[in-house]
Amino acid sequence: MPTTAPEVRVFHRPAGWTVLALSPDTQDCTTNHMPDNASLPPCTDTAVWKVVELHDMHSTVGFWCNSHLPDENRHQARQPAADHYPARPPPPRHTTTPPPAITTRAITTPPQHHQNRTP
Ligand SMILES: [Zn+2]
C-alpha cells in the first residue's frame, strides 16, 4: 500500500531549537538552507517551529521562524500564531497589481470637467 504523505509533527518552542548533533547554537530558519532562497537575504528570525516528517525509512526535520512556517504545517500545529505573517517569501510569479484591464466594452465618453459654455 502506498503511503504518500508522511506523518508530520509540528512543535513550537519560543526560544528556538537546538540540535546538539549538528550545532550547539539554535538552528537557523530552514529557508536559509534552501537553494531557491540563496539570493535572498538570510532569515535571522528565531526558528521557533520544528517540523518533523516521519517517512517509512527515515525522517526529516526542518526549522522555521514564525513567518516562514509553511501554511500546511501551521495548520498541523493547531496553534494560532501570535500575528499573521506572510507565510513565505513572495514568489516571483505572484503579481499584486494586475495589469490594467483593456476591454473593448468599457469605452465611455471621457469625463466632462468643463461644462461651462464658452461665451
Ligand atoms: Zn525564516
Residues whose N, C-alpha, C, O or C-beta is under 5 A from the ligand:
A	BS01	ZN	C29 T31 C43 D45 C65 H68
